[in-house]
């Protein structure tokens, strides 16, 4: 096999490959033999149909399958020799059925780049919020978790939940939705609808005009969220001896979460520095693939507005992952299969023979990148920075100048 590189950029290649026709003939013979082992024809048992009969009867499909194998085999041989890392499947531009057979392929590849200056990155650590604030936030979140929704007979107020039938008429078109539950004050609702729901009563119907649309709101029930008091009964319900013990444990957990939040913020800062320092072009197919994954994850359509929102995010994700993989190779930081399986067991995941290798490869990439980020975090230059005061702290602050 001979080949010539006709286009050679950092992310795109075009190659012309010359393959002796005898290689295609051999592959056609292989395909014929594989078909012979499986097929039965009138007058012949499986495995005993003459090869000449199969070639005359199925030559077109046999040749197509053999050509597919020839293209793939030739393509992989060039990749191996040139040490290219493909970004997508090769595009077959042209085939000349001659001797030798001429193949013209277009390939997008991951560019070669170097990583330097990735240790001792200077980032600023945000001071943690005061214990009093953290405890208040944690208490509110805990009460929310244990809140109850109960029906009320009074007129509705902001933050109540209203279950109603909504009928929207615009021109000659009417859309009806039954048993819809909405929270009064939700910004997803038109302001006019929110205002109309305040003061509405059970079984009441109201008509509201919003632009060219007419809303008919028929209330079925009104409910309010009830938060538990932070008292001894609530503490005992959560298996604590006292409110004080509950608050102490709650603060411990919240402070751990706060430290994780700050660490995540520092790692995000390190990520931004790396993206600013290390530049290289990316094949469009890689970005497109990640963009498609994002809009699928969020169940969004492929639109110009979503491309504006997510294209750069997709590009930065791909670029950053490649940077981490390059650092991992440079620092010889990889995870072994035992580490991967420990993670699989911890997460309660089940592997089958069908997906085992793919899942291990996928998780190996994730865990390797996490290991690199931990390494960069431990080797970063972290400086403390002052935290913006809360209004309550500012009121009690006696310093004329804060450093």
Residue pairs with C-beta under 8 A, 6 or more apart in sequence:
1 17
1 18
1 19
1 20
1 23
1 74
1 77
2 17
2 18
2 100
3 15
3 16
3 17
3 18
3 74
3 78
4 15
4 16
5 13
5 14
5 15
5 82
6 14
6 15
6 16
6 104
7 13
7 14
7 106
10 111
10 112
10 280
10 281
11 87
11 108
11 109
11 110
11 111
11 281
11 282
11 283
12 106
12 107
12 108
12 109
12 283
13 84
13 106
13 107
13 108
13 109
14 93
14 104
14 105
14 106
14 107
15 78
15 104
15 105
15 107
16 102
16 103
16 104
17 74
17 75
17 78
17 102
17 103
17 104
17 105
18 100
18 101
18 102
19 70
19 74
19 100
19 101
19 103
20 99
20 100
20 101
21 98
21 99
21 100
21 101
23 70
23 101
24 63
24 66
24 67
24 70
24 101
27 66
27 67
27 69
27 70
28 55
28 59
28 62
28 63
28 66
29 51
30 66
31 62
31 65
31 66
31 69
32 51
32 54
32 55
32 62
33 51
35 54
35 58
35 62
36 47
36 49
36 51
36 54
37 46
37 47
38 46
39 46
39 49
39 54
40 46
40 49
41 49
41 53
44 50
54 62
55 62
67 95
70 101
70 103
71 90
71 92
71 95
71 103
71 105
74 103
75 90
75 105
75 107
78 84
79 85
79 86
79 107
84 107
84 109
85 109
85 110
86 107
86 108
86 109
86 110
87 108
87 109
87 110
87 283
87 285
87 286
88 108
88 283
88 285
88 286
88 289
90 105
90 106
90 107
91 105
91 106
91 107
92 103
92 104
92 105
93 104
93 105
93 106
94 102
94 103
94 104
95 101
95 102
95 103
95 104
96 102
108 283
108 284
108 285
108 286
109 283
110 283
110 286
110 322
111 280
111 281
111 282
113 278
113 280
113 322
113 326
114 326
115 278
115 323
115 326
115 327
115 330
117 277
118 274
118 277
118 278
118 323
118 327
118 376
119 376
119 379
119 380
120 379
120 380
120 381
121 270
121 273
121 274
121 376
121 379
121 380
121 381
122 380
122 381
122 383
123 266
123 269
123 270
123 273
123 380
123 381
123 382
123 383
124 269
124 382
124 383
124 384
124 385
125 262
125 266
125 382
125 383
125 384
125 385
126 262
126 265
126 385
126 387
127 384
127 385
127 386
127 387
128 134
128 255
128 258
128 259
128 262
128 387
129 137
129 258
129 387
129 390
130 390
130 393
131 251
131 255
133 390
134 251
134 254
134 255
134 258
135 247
135 250
135 251
135 254
137 254
138 250
138 251
138 253
138 254
139 230
139 247
139 250
142 250
143 227
143 228
143 230
144 227
146 227
146 228
146 234
147 225
147 226
147 227
147 228
148 225
148 226
148 228
149 161
149 223
149 224
149 225
149 226
150 223
150 224
150 226
151 221
151 222
151 223
152 160
152 222
152 223
152 224
153 202
153 222
154 222
155 199
155 200
155 201
155 222
156 162
156 184
156 197
156 198
156 199
156 200
156 201
156 219
156 222
157 184
157 198
157 199
157 224
158 184
158 185
158 198
159 183
159 184
159 185
159 224
159 225
160 183
160 184
160 222
160 223
160 224
161 181
161 182
161 183
161 184
161 222
161 223
161 224
161 225
162 181
162 182
162 183
162 184
162 197
162 200
162 219
162 221
162 222
162 223
163 179
163 180
163 181
163 219
163 220
163 221
163 222
163 223
164 180
164 182
164 217
164 218
164 219
164 220
165 176
165 177
165 178
165 179
165 180
165 217
165 218
165 220
166 176
166 177
166 180
166 215
166 216
166 217
166 218
167 174
167 175
167 176
167 177
167 215
167 216
167 218
168 174
168 175
168 176
168 213
168 214
168 215
168 216
169 175
169 213
169 214
169 216
170 212
170 213
170 214
171 212
179 220
182 189
182 197
184 194
184 197
184 198
185 194
186 194
190 210
190 215
192 208
192 209
192 210
192 215
193 208
193 210
193 215
193 217
196 206
196 208
196 215
196 217
197 206
197 217
200 206
200 217
200 219
200 222
201 219
201 222
202 219
202 220
202 221
202 222
203 219
203 220
204 219
205 216
205 217
205 218
205 219
206 216
206 217
207 214
207 215
207 216
207 217
208 214
208 215
208 217
209 215
228 234
230 243
230 246
230 247
231 243
232 242
232 243
234 243
234 246
235 241
235 242
235 243
235 245
235 246
238 246
240 246
240 249
263 377
266 377
266 380
266 382
267 373
267 376
267 377
270 373
270 376
270 377
270 380
271 320
271 373
274 320
274 323
274 376
275 316
275 319
275 320
275 323
278 319
278 323
280 319
282 315
282 318
282 319
286 318
287 311
287 314
287 315
287 318
288 314
290 314
290 315
290 317
290 318
291 307
291 310
291 311
291 314
292 302
293 314
294 310
294 313
294 314
295 301
295 302
295 306
295 310
300 306
321 365
321 369
324 368
324 369
324 372
324 373
325 365
325 368
325 369
327 333
327 372
327 375
327 376
328 334
328 368
328 369
328 371
328 372
331 372
331 375
333 368
333 371
333 372
333 375
334 364
334 368
335 364
335 367
335 368
335 371
337 360
337 364
339 367
340 360
340 363
340 364
340 367
343 363
343 367
344 351
344 359
344 363
349 359
351 359
351 360
386 402
386 403
389 397
389 402
